[in-house]
C-alpha cells in the first residue's frame, strides 16, 4: 500500500454485466469518481451498496423470485460483492461481503459505515412513486452530544453490560451442554414440543413461572424409559377376572323349603333306610328297565326277574314316586349347586391371583406409569363360610325332612353382601388390568409420556440449578436499563427533530438550484412554486424532467437525516451517487457539483466526506475532476476499474497551460497553438454566454480585445487546417501576441 494512502478494495463476481471485477484503490480521501459508459455495470454496483440499508424488507414473490435476482448476471445462479477499507494507519475500518443467490433472500451483513445511495431505484421508490411529493410522516429525533460529562456513567454501564453478557453466556452455554450430553441422545426426543422448554430463553423465563410437578427424579425416569424399551413384541394381555354370579332365587327357595315340614312315607323305616342307602343305584336300574325291550330281565345281571322281585320293584316304584324321596332328591340337588358354587368361587379366586401376579410383573418390568397401582386380593373365606353354613342347614333337613329348619335372612343377605364386595373389587382390578393392557399395546404412548416427563424434570432441574444466577442476571439487566435510561435522559437534553432537519436541508439544496423559484413548505412538505404551495400530486405536472431530477436529489440529501439516530452517526455516512444529472441543464450540473462540494456545509454535522460518484457524463466528470470535488478518478470499462485520464475531460486546462508558457516565452509555439487559443476562447464564451447556441469567436475578440486585428484570422485559418499561399507565414511573435 502507498504510504499515507487509504486503501479501498472492491470485488464483484457475476453482477449483471460484470463477470469479475477486483480493484484496490489507493487515495488520499474517500472522494472517488467513476466514469463509465451505459451498460458497464455502475448502477448495479450502486444497488449492491443500497442492499445494506436496514430498512430493506426482502421477501420472495409469488413465483419464488427474490428482489435481488435482477442483480445477478444472466445465466448465473449467484453473485458476490465485497467492500473493504483500510485507513492511513493501516487499520481496517470497513469490511463486508454480500452473497446473492437466485430465489433466496440475501443475508445483509452489518457495516461500519451508513451507506446512503442515490440511483434510479431510490428515485422510483421514494420520489416518482409519490408523484414528486415529499413524504411528510417523519417521526423521531437525532440525539445530540450533551455537554454533560457522562464518561463515568457510560463506563459503569459498559461494565454492567459486560458482566451481564458474560453471566448470560455462561448460563446459556452450560444449559446447551447439559441438553446436548444428557437429552439429545434419547431417541426422537427432539420431536416433542416439550423439548422447547430446554432453550436458554425458556429456562430464564421459568424462574418466575409455576412448574409442573414431576414426582420422579431424572435418573428414575431414565430407568423407566429403559423399561419401556425392553417390552417384548408379543407380550400377552393379562386376563380379566370374571365376576361372581349368584342366584338369589336359589337361596330364597332353599330358605323357604327348609322351613317346610314334609309327611313320612307308610313304608317301614328299615326298608326306607335300605332304599335310601341304594337310592342312586335303584333309580339307575329302574331307568334302564323302563328303556329295555324285555321288561322281565334285569338290566344289570340279565337274569329273569321272578315274582318276588317284581313285587319288590313295585315297592321301589312306589317309594321313588313317594313325596319324601322327591324332596330329599331336591334338597340333594340344591346342596350340589351350592358345592359347585364354592368351586366356582375358588376358581375365580385362583384366576384373580394369577392376573394380579402377572399385573405386578408387567408394572415392575415394563409399565412404570402403573407401578403405584395395587390390585386388591380376592378373599373368598367369608362367602365360602356363609355358603357352607347354608349347606349345613340342608344337611339338617336331609336328616329329617319332616322337621322345620330355619335359615335366617341375615345369612342369605350376608352371602349376597359378600358377592357385592367381591364383584366391586373385581371391577376395580379389571379396570387397571384393562389400562395396563392398553399401555402395553400402545407402548409408544407410554414411551412418549416418559420422555415428556424427562424433559419437564430436566427443565425443573435447570431452572432450580440456575435460579440464583438467572436472578442475578435479571438484576444486572434491570440496573443496566435504569442506568441507560438515565444516560439517555441526559443525552436527550439536546435533540433535534428529524422532520425539521429533513425539511431545512431540502430547502438548502433547492436554493442552490432555484433561489426563490422553488422551495419547500415545512408544514405540508409540499413544494412551493413562486410562493404558491402546490396541491397534492401537482408537482409532477409542473416540474420539467431536469427539475424533477433536481428535486429528487434535494430529497435524497434531506433523507440523509432519516438514517441518523445519534449525532455520532453523521461520522459514519458514506454517499453513493449514481448519475444524478440526467436531463439537467448544464448550469444545474454546476449547481449540483456545488452541493456535492459543500456537502459538509449542507449536512452541518458531517465529520468527514465520503463520496462514491458514478457517471457516464463526460462534462460532469470533467467538472468534478477540475474542481477537486473528487480525489480519485477511475474508469469502469470491460469489467475493470482503471485510472482515468483527466486530460480527456479537461483539455481546457492543458491548452491554457500551453499558451501561458508560450506567452511567457517558456515554450515555443507549435502546430497546436492556434487550436489551443480557439479552445480557450470558445470555453470562455460558453461560460459568459450560456444561452447562446452558436458562439462567435470574432464577436468575443471584438468585444474583449478591440485593438486586435490578426488573432481571429490566425485562429480561423490555422485551427481548421486551412492554408493560403498568398498569406505570409505567421511568426512566433504573432502567436505570442495573440
C-alpha positions in Angstrom: 0.0 0.0 0.0 1.2 3.5 -0.8 2.4 5.2 2.4 -0.2 7.6 3.9 -2.9 6.4 1.5 -6.3 4.9 2.1 -6.7 1.5 0.5 -10.2 0.7 -0.8 -10.7 -2.9 -2.1 -13.8 -3.6 -4.2 -14.7 -7.1 -5.6 -17.6 -8.2 -7.8 -18.4 -11.6 -9.2 -21.3 -12.2 -11.7 -23.0 -8.9 -11.0 -25.1 -8.1 -14.2 -22.6 -7.2 -16.9 -19.6 -7.6 -14.6 -18.0 -11.1 -14.7 -15.1 -10.4 -12.3 -14.1 -7.0 -11.0 -11.3 -6.8 -8.5 -9.7 -3.5 -7.7 -7.6 -2.0 -5.0 -7.8 1.8 -4.9 -5.2 4.0 -3.2 -6.4 7.5 -2.5 -5.8 10.4 -0.2 -9.5 10.6 0.7 -12.8 8.7 0.2 -14.0 11.1 -2.5 -13.9 8.8 -5.6 -15.4 9.4 -9.0 -16.0 6.6 -11.6 -16.7 7.4 -15.2 -18.5 4.6 -17.1 -20.5 4.3 -20.2 -24.0 3.0 -20.0 -24.2 -0.8 -19.7 -20.9 -1.3 -17.9 -22.5 -2.1 -14.5 -22.1 1.1 -12.5 -25.8 1.2 -11.5 -25.6 -2.5 -10.3 -22.7 -1.5 -8.1 -24.8 1.2 -6.5 -27.6 -1.3 -6.0 -25.2 -3.5 -4.0 -24.4 -0.7 -1.7 -28.1 0.0 -1.3 -28.7 -3.5 -0.1 -27.0 -2.6 3.1 -29.9 -0.3 4.1 -31.5 -1.9 7.2 -35.0 -0.7 6.1 -35.0 -3.3 3.3 -37.5 -6.0 3.9 -36.8 -8.6 1.3 -39.4 -11.3 0.6 -39.8 -13.8 -2.2 -42.6 -13.0 -4.7 -45.4 -15.4 -5.6 -43.2 -17.1 -8.2 -40.4 -17.7 -5.6 -38.2 -15.0 -7.1 -36.0 -12.7 -4.9 -35.8 -8.9 -5.5 -32.1 -9.3 -5.8 -32.3 -11.9 -8.7 -32.1 -9.0 -11.2 -28.6 -8.1 -9.9 -27.1 -11.4 -10.9 -25.5 -11.9 -14.3 -27.8 -13.6 -16.8 -27.2 -17.4 -16.9 -25.6 -17.4 -13.4 -27.2 -18.6 -10.2 -25.3 -16.4 -7.8 -23.2 -13.3 -7.4 -20.8 -11.9 -4.8 -19.8 -8.4 -3.7 -17.2 -7.3 -1.1 -16.0 -3.9 0.1 -13.1 -3.3 2.3 -11.4 -0.1 3.5 -8.0 0.2 5.3 -7.2 3.7 6.6 -3.9 5.6 6.5 -2.9 4.0 9.8 -3.3 0.5 8.2 -6.4 -0.2 10.3 -9.4 -2.0 8.7 -12.3 0.3 9.2 -14.8 -1.4 6.9 -15.1 -5.0 5.6 -18.3 -6.6 4.5 -19.4 -9.2 2.0 -22.8 -9.9 0.3 -23.6 -13.2 -1.3 -26.7 -13.3 -3.6 -28.4 -16.4 -4.8 -31.3 -16.8 -7.2 -34.6 -17.4 -5.4 -33.2 -16.7 -2.0 -33.5 -13.7 0.3 -29.9 -12.4 0.9 -28.4 -12.1 4.4 -27.4 -8.5 4.8 -24.2 -8.0 6.8 -23.6 -5.4 9.4 -21.5 -2.5 8.1 -19.3 0.1 9.9 -20.5 2.9 7.6 -24.0 4.1 6.9 -24.4 4.0 3.1 -26.9 6.5 1.6 -27.4 5.6 -2.1 -28.9 7.7 -4.8 -29.8 5.9 -8.0 -32.8 5.3 -10.3 -34.2 2.7 -7.8 -34.2 5.3 -5.0 -35.9 7.8 -7.2 -38.6 5.3 -8.3 -39.3 4.0 -4.8 -39.2 7.2 -2.8 -40.0 10.1 -5.2 -41.6 9.3 -8.6 -43.9 6.8 -7.0 -45.2 9.6 -4.8 -45.6 12.0 -7.8 -42.7 14.1 -6.6 -44.4 14.9 -3.3 -42.3 14.5 -0.2 -43.4 12.0 2.4 -44.3 14.1 5.5 -44.9 11.4 8.1 -41.4 11.7 9.6 -41.0 10.9 13.3 -38.2 10.7 15.8 -35.2 12.7 16.9 -31.5 12.8 16.5 -29.8 12.8 19.8 -27.1 15.4 20.1 -23.9 15.4 22.1 -24.7 16.6 25.6 -22.3 19.0 27.4 -22.8 16.8 30.5 -19.8 14.6 31.2 -21.2 11.1 31.1 -17.9 9.2 30.9 -18.2 7.6 34.4 -21.8 6.6 33.8 -21.1 5.1 30.4 -18.1 3.3 31.8 -20.2 1.8 34.5 -22.9 1.0 32.0 -20.4 -0.9 29.9 -19.1 -2.8 32.9 -22.7 -3.8 33.9 -23.4 -4.8 30.3 -20.3 -6.9 30.0 -20.9 -8.7 33.3 -24.5 -9.4 32.3 -23.5 -10.7 28.9 -20.8 -12.9 30.4 -23.1 -14.4 33.0 -25.9 -15.0 30.5 -23.4 -16.6 28.1 -22.1 -18.8 30.8 -25.6 -20.0 31.8 -26.7 -20.4 28.2 -23.6 -22.5 27.3 -23.9 -24.7 30.3 -27.6 -25.3 29.5 -26.8 -26.2 25.9 -24.0 -28.5 27.0 -26.3 -30.3 29.6 -29.1 -30.7 27.0 -26.6 -32.0 24.4 -25.0 -34.5 26.6 -28.0 -35.8 28.6 -31.1 -35.3 26.5 -30.2 -35.2 22.8 -29.1 -38.8 22.9 -32.6 -40.0 23.7 -34.3 -41.3 20.5 -36.9 -39.0 18.9 -37.0 -36.7 21.9 -36.4 -33.6 19.8 -39.8 -34.1 18.1 -41.7 -33.5 21.4 -42.9 -29.9 21.9 -41.7 -30.1 25.5 -38.1 -30.1 24.0 -38.5 -26.4 23.5 -38.7 -25.9 27.3 -34.9 -26.5 27.4 -34.0 -23.4 25.4 -32.0 -20.9 27.5 -34.8 -18.4 26.9 -37.4 -20.6 28.5 -35.1 -21.6 31.3 -34.6 -17.9 32.1 -38.3 -17.3 31.9 -39.1 -20.3 34.1 -37.7 -18.7 37.2 -40.9 -16.7 37.6 -43.4 -19.3 36.4 -45.1 -22.2 38.1 -43.6 -25.6 37.1 -45.3 -28.9 36.5 -44.8 -31.3 39.5 -42.8 -34.3 38.4 -42.5 -36.8 41.3 -39.7 -38.9 39.9 -36.0 -37.9 39.6 -34.2 -37.7 36.3 -32.4 -41.0 37.0 -35.7 -42.7 37.8 -37.3 -41.5 34.6 -34.4 -42.7 32.6 -34.8 -46.1 34.3 -38.4 -46.1 33.3 -37.5 -45.2 29.7 -35.2 -48.2 29.6 -38.1 -50.4 30.9 -40.5 -49.5 28.1 -37.7 -50.1 25.5 -37.5 -53.7 26.8 -41.2 -54.7 26.2 -41.3 -57.9 24.1 -43.2 -57.6 20.8 -45.6 -60.4 21.5 -46.3 -59.8 25.2 -49.7 -61.4 26.0 -52.6 -59.5 27.6 -53.5 -60.0 31.3 -56.8 -61.9 31.5 -59.7 -60.0 33.1 -61.1 -61.6 36.3 -64.7 -63.0 35.9 -67.3 -61.6 38.2 -69.1 -63.8 40.7 -72.7 -64.7 39.7 -75.1 -65.9 42.4 -78.7 -67.0 42.1 -80.6 -65.2 44.8 -83.7 -67.1 43.9 -81.9 -70.3 44.8 -81.2 -69.0 48.3 -84.7 -67.9 48.8 -86.1 -71.3 47.6 -83.7 -73.2 49.9 -84.8 -71.0 52.8 -88.5 -71.5 52.0 -88.3 -75.3 51.5 -86.1 -75.8 54.6 -88.8 -74.2 56.8 -91.5 -76.6 55.4 -92.5 -79.9 57.2 -92.8 -82.9 54.9 -95.0 -86.1 55.8 -93.3 -89.6 56.2 -93.9 -92.5 53.9 -96.1 -95.5 55.0 -93.1 -97.9 54.2 -91.2 -99.4 57.0 -88.4 -97.3 58.4 -85.9 -100.1 57.8 -87.0 -100.5 54.2 -86.7 -96.8 53.6 -83.3 -96.7 55.1 -82.2 -99.6 52.9 -83.6 -97.9 49.9 -82.1 -94.6 50.9 -78.6 -96.2 51.0 -79.0 -97.5 47.5 -81.3 -94.8 46.0 -78.9 -93.9 43.2 -78.4 -97.5 42.2 -82.1 -98.2 42.3 -83.0 -95.2 40.3 -80.5 -96.0 37.6 -81.7 -99.6 37.3 -85.3 -98.5 37.1 -84.5 -96.1 34.3 -82.7 -98.8 32.4 -85.5 -101.3 32.9 -88.0 -98.9 31.5 -86.0 -98.4 28.4 -85.3 -102.2 28.0 -87.2 -104.2 25.3 -87.5 -107.1 27.7 -89.2 -106.0 30.9 -88.6 -109.4 32.6 -84.8 -109.3 32.5 -82.5 -107.4 35.0 -80.6 -104.7 33.1 -77.5 -105.4 35.4 -77.2 -109.2 35.7 -79.5 -110.1 32.8 -81.3 -112.7 34.9 -85.0 -113.4 34.8 -87.0 -111.3 37.2 -89.1 -113.6 39.5 -92.5 -112.7 41.0 -90.9 -111.7 44.3 -88.6 -109.4 42.5 -91.5 -107.9 40.6 -93.2 -107.1 43.8 -90.1 -105.5 45.2 -89.7 -103.4 42.1 -93.3 -102.2 42.5 -92.4 -101.3 46.1 -89.3 -99.4 44.7 -91.5 -97.5 42.2 -93.9 -96.7 45.0 -91.1 -95.4 47.1 -89.4 -93.4 44.3 -92.6 -91.8 43.5 -93.2 -91.0 47.1 -93.1 -87.3 48.1 -90.4 -87.8 50.6 -88.0 -89.2 48.1 -88.6 -86.4 45.7 -88.0 -83.9 48.4 -84.8 -85.5 49.5 -83.6 -85.6 45.9 -84.5 -81.9 45.5 -82.5 -80.9 48.6 -79.6 -83.0 47.3 -79.6 -81.1 44.0 -79.6 -77.8 45.9 -76.7 -78.9 48.0 -74.8 -79.9 44.9 -75.4 -76.4 43.3 -74.0 -74.8 46.5 -71.0 -77.1 46.4 -70.4 -76.2 42.7 -70.8 -72.5 43.6 -68.0 -72.9 46.2 -65.8 -74.5 43.5 -66.6 -71.6 41.1 -65.6 -69.1 43.8 -62.3 -70.8 44.4 -61.6 -70.9 40.7 -62.3 -67.2 40.4 -60.0 -66.6 43.3 -57.3 -68.6 41.6 -57.7 -66.7 38.3 -57.6 -63.4 40.2 -54.4 -64.4 41.9 -52.8 -65.3 38.5 -53.9 -62.0 37.0 -52.7 -60.0 39.9 -49.3 -61.7 39.8 -49.0 -61.0 36.1 -50.0 -57.4 36.6 -47.4 -56.9 39.2 -44.8 -58.4 36.9 -45.7 -56.1 34.0 -45.8 -52.9 36.0 -42.4 -53.5 37.6 -40.7 -54.6 34.3 -42.4 -52.7 31.5 -45.1 -50.2 32.5 -43.7 -47.6 35.0 -46.9 -45.5 34.9 -48.8 -48.3 36.6 -46.2 -49.1 39.2 -48.1 -47.3 42.0 -51.3 -49.3 41.3 -52.0 -52.1 43.7 -54.7 -54.6 42.7 -56.9 -56.0 45.5 -56.6 -59.6 46.6 -59.9 -61.5 46.4 -60.7 -63.0 49.8 -63.3 -65.9 49.5 -63.2 -67.2 53.1 -66.2 -65.2 54.3 -68.5 -66.1 51.4 -67.5 -69.7 51.4 -68.1 -69.9 55.1 -71.6 -68.5 54.7 -72.4 -70.9 51.8 -71.1 -73.8 53.9 -73.4 -72.7 56.7 -76.2 -72.9 54.2 -75.1 -76.4 53.2 -75.2 -77.4 56.8 -78.8 -76.3 57.0 -79.6 -78.5 54.0 -77.8 -81.4 55.7 -80.1 -80.9 58.8 -83.1 -81.0 56.6 -82.0 -84.2 54.9 -81.8 -85.9 58.3 -85.5 -85.4 58.8 -87.5 -83.6 56.2 -90.5 -83.5 58.5 -88.7 -81.1 60.8 -88.6 -77.4 60.3 -85.1 -75.9 59.6 -84.9 -72.2 59.9 -82.5 -70.3 57.6 -82.2 -66.6 58.7 -82.5 -63.7 56.3 -79.2 -62.4 57.7 -77.4 -65.5 56.4 -78.7 -65.0 52.9 -78.1 -61.2 53.0 -74.5 -61.7 54.2 -73.8 -64.1 51.2 -75.2 -61.5 48.7 -73.3 -58.8 50.5 -70.0 -60.7 50.2 -70.8 -61.3 46.5 -71.2 -57.5 46.0 -67.9 -56.8 47.8 -66.1 -59.4 45.6 -67.5 -58.0 42.4 -66.7 -54.5 43.4 -63.1 -55.5 44.0 -63.2 -57.4 40.6 -64.4 -54.3 38.7 -61.6 -52.2 40.3 -59.0 -54.8 39.3 -60.3 -55.3 35.8 -60.2 -51.5 35.2 -56.5 -51.4 36.0 -55.8 -54.6 34.1 -57.5 -53.1 31.1 -55.5 -49.9 31.5 -52.2 -51.8 31.6 -53.1 -53.9 28.6 -53.8 -50.7 26.7 -50.5 -49.2 27.8 -48.7 -52.4 26.8 -50.3 -52.5 23.4 -49.6 -48.8 22.9 -46.1 -48.8 24.4 -45.1 -45.8 22.1 -47.5 -43.6 24.1 -46.0 -44.8 27.3 -42.6 -44.0 26.0 -43.7 -40.6 24.9 -45.2 -39.8 28.3 -41.9 -40.8 30.0 -39.8 -38.7 27.6 -42.1 -35.7 28.2 -41.6 -36.2 31.9 -37.9 -36.4 31.3 -38.0 -33.1 29.6 -40.1 -31.5 32.3 -37.9 -32.8 35.0 -34.8 -31.6 33.2 -36.5 -28.2 32.8 -37.3 -28.1 36.5 -33.8 -29.1 37.4 -32.2 -26.5 35.2 -34.5 -23.7 36.5 -33.7 -24.7 40.1 -29.9 -25.0 39.4 -29.5 -21.7 37.7 -32.2 -19.7 39.6 -29.7 -17.6 41.6 -27.5 -16.9 38.6 -30.5 -16.0 36.4 -31.9 -13.7 39.1 -28.5 -12.1 39.3 -28.6 -11.6 35.5 -32.0 -10.1 35.8 -30.8 -7.7 38.5 -27.9 -6.7 36.2 -30.3 -6.2 33.3 -32.5 -4.0 35.5 -29.6 -1.9 36.7 -28.3 -1.6 33.1 -31.7 -0.4 31.8 -32.1 2.1 34.6 -28.6 3.5 34.0 -29.2 3.5 30.3 -32.4 5.4 30.7 -30.7 8.0 33.0 -27.9 8.5 30.4 -30.4 8.8 27.6 -32.4 11.3 29.5 -29.3 13.4 29.9 -28.4 13.0 26.3 -31.9 14.0 25.2 -31.4 17.4 26.7 -30.1 18.2 23.3 -32.0 16.6 20.5 -33.2 17.6 17.0 -36.4 16.7 15.2 -35.6 14.5 12.1 -38.6 16.1 10.3 -37.2 19.7 10.8 -33.7 18.6 9.7 -35.0 16.9 6.6 -37.1 20.0 5.7 -34.3 22.6 6.3 -31.8 20.5 4.3 -34.1 20.1 1.3 -34.7 23.9 1.3 -30.9 24.5 1.4 -30.3 22.2 -1.6 -33.2 23.6 -3.6 -31.8 27.1 -3.0 -28.6 26.1 -4.8 -30.6 25.5 -7.9 -33.6 27.7 -7.9 -33.1 30.5 -5.4 -36.7 31.6 -4.7 -38.3 29.8 -7.6 -38.8 26.5 -5.8 -38.7 25.8 -2.1 -40.4 23.5 0.5 -43.3 24.2 2.8 -42.1 22.8 6.1 -45.6 22.3 7.4 -47.1 20.4 4.5 -43.9 19.1 2.9 -45.2 20.3 -0.5 -43.1 22.2 -3.0 -43.7 26.0 -3.2 -43.5 27.3 -6.7 -43.2 31.1 -6.9 -44.6 31.5 -3.4 -47.6 29.2 -4.2 -47.8 25.9 -2.3 -48.6 23.1 -4.8 -51.5 20.8 -4.4 -51.0 17.1 -3.8 -49.7 15.4 -7.0 -49.3 18.8 -8.7 -45.5 18.8 -8.7 -45.2 16.0 -11.3 -47.1 18.2 -13.8 -45.2 21.5 -13.2 -41.7 20.2 -12.9 -39.6 19.7 -16.1 -37.6 16.5 -16.5 -34.5 18.2 -15.3 -36.2 19.9 -12.4 -37.6 16.5 -11.3 -34.1 15.2 -11.0 -33.0 18.2 -9.0 -36.0 17.8 -6.6 -35.2 14.1 -6.3 -31.6 14.9 -5.5 -32.7 17.5 -2.9 -35.0 15.0 -1.3 -32.1 12.5 -1.3 -29.8 14.8 0.6 -32.6 15.7 3.0 -33.3 12.0 3.7 -29.7 11.7 5.0 -31.1 12.6 8.4 -33.5 9.7 8.4 -30.5 7.4 8.6 -29.2 9.2 11.7 -30.3 8.3 15.3 -27.4 10.0 17.2 -25.2 12.9 16.2 -22.2 10.5 16.2 -23.9 8.6 13.3 -23.0 11.5 11.0 -19.4 10.4 11.2 -20.4 7.1 9.6 -22.1 8.4 6.5 -20.9 7.3 3.1 -22.7 8.7 0.0 -23.1 6.5 -3.1 -24.3 8.7 -6.0 -25.2 7.3 -9.4 -25.7 9.7 -12.3 -27.7 12.4 -10.6 -27.6 14.9 -13.6 -29.9 13.1 -16.0 -31.9 15.7 -18.2 -30.3 18.6 -16.3 -29.2 21.9 -18.0 -25.5 22.3 -17.8 -25.9 25.3 -15.4 -27.6 22.9 -13.0 -24.8 20.5 -13.3 -22.5 23.1 -11.8 -25.1 23.7 -9.0 -25.2 20.0 -8.3 -21.4 19.9 -8.2 -21.6 22.8 -5.7 -23.9 20.8 -3.4 -21.5 17.8 -3.5 -18.5 20.1 -2.9 -20.3 21.8 0.0 -21.9 18.6 1.4 -20.2 19.1 4.8 -21.9 22.5 4.9 -25.3 21.3 3.7 -25.1 18.4 6.3 -23.6 20.6 9.0 -22.7 17.7 11.4 -20.9 15.7 8.8 -17.4 15.0 10.2 -15.8 13.6 7.1 -16.8 13.5 3.5 -17.1 10.0 1.9 -18.5 10.0 -1.6 -18.5 7.4 -4.4 -19.9 9.1 -7.6 -20.7 7.1 -10.7 -21.4 8.9 -14.0 -21.5 8.3 -17.8 -21.5 12.1 -18.5 -18.1 13.4 -19.6 -18.7 17.0 -18.7 -19.9 16.1 -15.2 -16.8 14.0 -14.7 -14.7 17.0 -16.0 -16.2 19.4 -13.6 -15.8 17.0 -10.6 -12.2 16.5 -11.6 -11.1 20.0 -12.4 -12.7 21.4 -9.3 -11.1 18.8 -7.0 -14.6 17.7 -5.8 -13.3 14.1 -6.2 -9.8 13.0 -5.1 -9.6 9.8 -7.1 -10.7 9.4 -10.7 -11.4 5.9 -12.2 -12.8 4.5 -15.4 -15.1 1.4 -15.4 -14.7 -0.4 -18.8 -14.9 -4.0 -19.8 -15.5 -5.1 -16.2 -12.3 -3.4 -15.0 -11.6 -0.3 -12.9 -8.6 1.6 -14.2 -7.1 5.1 -13.6 -9.0 7.7 -15.6 -7.1 10.1 -17.9 -8.1 13.6 -16.7 -6.8 15.2 -19.8 -9.6 13.6 -21.8 -12.2 15.6 -19.8 -10.3 18.9 -19.1 -8.3 19.9 -22.3 -9.1 23.5 -21.4 -6.6 23.4 -18.5 -3.9 21.8 -20.7 -4.5 24.3 -23.5 -4.4 27.2 -21.0 -1.1 25.9 -19.6 0.5 25.6 -23.0 -0.4 29.1 -24.2 0.5 30.6 -20.8 4.0 29.1 -21.2 4.2 30.4 -24.8 3.1 33.8 -23.7 5.7 33.9 -21.0 8.3 32.6 -23.5 8.9 29.4 -21.6 7.8 27.3 -24.7 7.9 28.0 -28.4 4.6 27.9 -30.5 3.8 24.7 -32.4 1.2 23.3 -34.7 -1.4 23.0 -31.9 -1.1 26.6 -30.6 -3.8 28.1 -32.8 -6.2 25.3 -31.7 -5.4 25.9 -28.0 -6.2 29.6 -28.4 -9.5 28.8 -30.1 -10.5 26.2 -27.4 -9.9 28.7 -24.6 -11.9 31.4 -26.2 -14.8 29.1 -27.1 -14.8 27.8 -23.4 -14.8 31.4 -22.1 -17.6 32.3 -24.5 -19.8 29.4 -23.1 -19.1 30.4 -19.6 -20.1 34.0 -20.2 -22.9 33.5 -22.7 -24.5 30.2 -21.6 -27.8 30.7 -23.5 -26.1 31.4 -26.9 -26.3 28.3 -29.0 -23.7 29.4 -31.6 -20.9 31.4 -30.3 -18.8 33.7 -32.5 -15.1 33.9 -31.7 -14.9 37.0 -33.8 -17.5 38.8 -31.7 -15.7 37.8 -28.5 -12.4 39.1 -29.7 -14.0 42.3 -31.0 -15.7 42.9 -27.6 -12.8 42.0 -25.3 -9.7 42.8 -27.5 -10.9 45.7 -29.8 -7.4 46.6 -30.9 -6.6 43.1 -32.1 -6.8 42.7 -35.9 -4.9 39.5 -36.6 -5.9 36.8 -34.0 -9.2 35.8 -35.5 -7.7 35.2 -38.9 -4.8 33.2 -37.3 -7.2 31.1 -35.3 -9.7 30.5 -38.0 -7.1 29.6 -40.6 -4.7 27.5 -38.7 -7.1 25.7 -36.3 -9.1 24.3 -39.3 -6.3 23.1 -41.5 -6.7 25.9 -44.0 -3.6 27.4 -45.7 -3.4 30.4 -48.1 -0.4 30.6 -50.3 -0.7 34.4 -50.6 -0.6 34.9 -46.9 2.7 35.4 -45.2 3.7 32.8 -42.7 2.7 33.5 -39.1 5.6 34.4 -36.9 6.3 33.3 -33.4 5.7 36.9 -32.3 2.2 36.8 -33.8 1.4 33.7 -31.7 2.8 35.3 -28.6 0.8 38.5 -29.2 -2.4 36.5 -29.7 
